[in-house]
Amino acid sequence: MKDKTLQTQIGVKKETTLLFVFIALGIGFIGGVVFSAFKLDSTTNLMGVIPADPHDHAADSHIAALEETVAKEPNNAAAWIELGNLFFDAQQVEKAIHAYETAVKIQPENADVWTDLGVMYRRKGDAKQALAAFNKAQALDPRHEISLFNAGVVLMHDLHQPQEAKAVWEKLIQVNPAAKTPSGQSVRELVEKIK
């Protein structure tokens, strides 16, 4: 009888220990997911890109070389676009805007550049110009997913027009039913939350 009682007590202890191990693993997993989501959201910008180090000396020398190129070849759209991209990454908003505006004067049919220009306008705080740039990108390419998403962001958060944002995001869902935000949330979920 004593042996059976001892086995029962040991069995309970093993079950209790296993329960605690599974609970600890579950808490650790959930904590890791929450921490990862927090870190991702705090280090990404609107486009889901981690900003470049503004003191990147290699980028500085590349910028200097491109500035020489556009000084010699002012109609070199590719150089202006690359220069705009470097300023975009370095968070030099005004310089990026200048480079992208110059590029779209030379190459006005580039939806990607119009979209990057819109992002820079938004960072500058000019929501109306940002929306106009995103709309221009969509006029050039109605299936341009990034400009559709960003137009919705500006409408929702900057211009406080949730129904218009919903309409734009619904177009995005038509283009790509699996569209996601930079943080991984489904665009469909965003639409469903708008009353």
C-alpha positions in Angstrom: 0.0 0.0 0.0 2.9 2.3 0.8 4.5 1.6 -2.5 1.2 2.5 -4.4 0.9 5.8 -2.4 4.5 6.6 -3.1 4.0 6.0 -6.8 0.9 8.1 -6.9 2.7 11.0 -5.2 5.6 10.7 -7.7 3.2 10.5 -10.6 1.4 13.7 -9.5 4.8 15.4 -9.1 5.8 14.4 -12.7 2.4 15.6 -14.0 2.7 18.8 -12.1 6.3 19.3 -13.3 5.2 18.7 -16.9 2.4 21.1 -16.6 4.7 23.8 -15.3 7.2 23.1 -18.1 4.4 23.5 -20.7 3.1 26.7 -19.1 6.6 28.1 -19.0 7.2 27.2 -22.7 3.9 28.8 -23.6 4.7 32.0 -21.7 8.1 32.2 -23.3 6.7 31.7 -26.8 4.0 34.4 -26.3 6.5 36.7 -24.8 8.9 36.2 -27.7 6.1 36.9 -30.3 5.0 40.1 -28.5 8.6 41.3 -28.2 9.4 40.6 -31.8 6.2 42.4 -33.0 7.1 45.4 -30.8 10.7 45.5 -32.1 9.5 45.2 -35.7 7.0 48.0 -35.4 9.5 50.3 -33.6 12.2 49.9 -36.3 10.2 50.0 -39.5 8.8 52.9 -41.3 5.7 53.2 -43.5 7.2 51.1 -46.2 8.6 48.4 -43.9 12.2 49.4 -44.5 14.7 49.7 -41.7 16.2 53.2 -42.2 19.8 53.4 -43.1 22.4 54.8 -40.7 22.4 58.6 -41.4 26.1 58.6 -40.8 27.0 55.9 -43.3 30.2 57.1 -44.9 29.9 54.8 -47.9 26.5 56.2 -48.6 27.9 59.8 -48.3 30.6 59.1 -50.9 28.0 57.5 -53.2 25.8 60.6 -52.7 28.7 62.9 -53.6 29.5 60.9 -56.7 25.8 61.0 -57.8 25.6 64.7 -57.1 28.6 65.2 -59.5 26.9 63.0 -62.1 23.6 65.0 -62.0 25.5 68.2 -62.1 27.2 67.0 -65.4 24.1 65.2 -66.7 21.0 67.0 -65.4 18.7 64.8 -67.5 20.0 61.5 -66.1 16.8 60.2 -64.6 18.4 57.0 -63.2 21.0 59.1 -61.3 18.3 61.4 -59.9 16.3 58.3 -58.8 19.3 56.7 -57.2 20.2 59.9 -55.5 16.6 60.2 -54.2 16.7 56.7 -52.9 19.9 57.4 -51.0 18.4 60.5 -49.5 15.2 58.5 -48.7 17.3 55.9 -46.8 19.3 58.6 -45.0 16.1 60.3 -44.0 17.0 63.6 -45.7 13.5 64.4 -46.7 14.0 67.8 -48.5 16.9 66.5 -50.6 14.9 63.3 -51.5 11.9 65.4 -52.6 14.1 67.5 -54.8 15.8 64.5 -56.4 12.5 62.7 -57.0 10.7 65.8 -58.3 13.6 66.2 -60.8 13.3 62.6 -61.8 9.6 62.7 -62.5 10.0 65.8 -64.6 12.4 63.7 -66.7 10.6 60.4 -66.5 7.0 61.2 -65.5 5.7 57.6 -66.2 7.5 56.0 -63.3 4.9 54.9 -60.7 7.6 53.8 -58.2 9.2 57.2 -58.1 5.9 58.9 -57.7 5.2 56.6 -54.8 8.6 57.3 -53.1 8.0 61.0 -53.7 4.6 60.6 -51.9 6.2 59.0 -48.9 8.7 61.9 -48.7 5.9 64.4 -48.9 4.1 62.6 -46.0 7.3 62.6 -43.9 7.5 66.3 -44.6 4.0 66.7 -43.3 2.3 67.5 -46.6 -0.5 64.9 -46.7 -2.3 66.5 -49.7 0.8 66.4 -51.9 1.5 62.9 -50.7 -1.9 61.8 -51.7 -1.6 63.5 -55.1 1.7 61.7 -55.7 0.1 58.3 -54.8 -2.8 59.1 -57.0 -0.5 59.9 -59.9 1.3 56.5 -59.4 -2.1 54.8 -59.5 -3.1 56.6 -62.6 0.1 55.3 -64.3 -0.4 51.8 -62.8 -3.9 51.0 -61.3 -2.5 47.8 -59.8 0.4 49.6 -58.0 0.1 48.0 -54.6 2.4 50.3 -52.6 0.8 53.5 -53.8 -2.7 52.0 -53.0 -1.7 51.0 -49.5 0.0 54.4 -48.8 -2.9 56.4 -50.2 -5.1 54.6 -47.7 -2.7 55.4 -44.9 -2.7 59.1 -45.7 -6.5 59.1 -46.1 -7.0 57.3 -42.8 -4.4 58.8 -40.5 -3.5 62.2 -42.0 -6.7 63.4 -43.7 -9.1 61.5 -41.3 -11.2 60.1 -44.1 -11.7 56.5 -43.1 -14.4 55.7 -45.7 -12.1 56.9 -48.5 -9.2 54.9 -47.0 -11.5 51.9 -46.9 -12.4 52.3 -50.6 -8.7 52.5 -51.6 -7.8 49.5 -49.5 -10.7 47.6 -51.1 -9.1 48.3 -54.5 -5.8 47.0 -53.1 -7.6 43.8 -52.0 -9.0 43.4 -55.5 -5.4 43.6 -56.9 -3.9 41.4 -54.2 -6.3 39.5 -51.9 -3.4 38.6 -49.7 -2.1 42.1 -49.3 -0.4 42.8 -45.9 0.8 45.9 -44.1 4.6 46.3 -43.4 4.0 44.8 -39.9 2.3 41.7 -41.5 -1.4 42.5 -40.7 -3.8 41.7 -43.4 -5.2 44.7 -45.3 -8.5 42.9 -45.3 -8.5 43.1 -41.5 -7.9 46.8 -41.7 -10.9 47.2 -44.0 -13.1 45.1 -41.7 -12.3 47.3 -38.7 -13.5 50.4 -40.5 -17.2 51.0 -39.8 
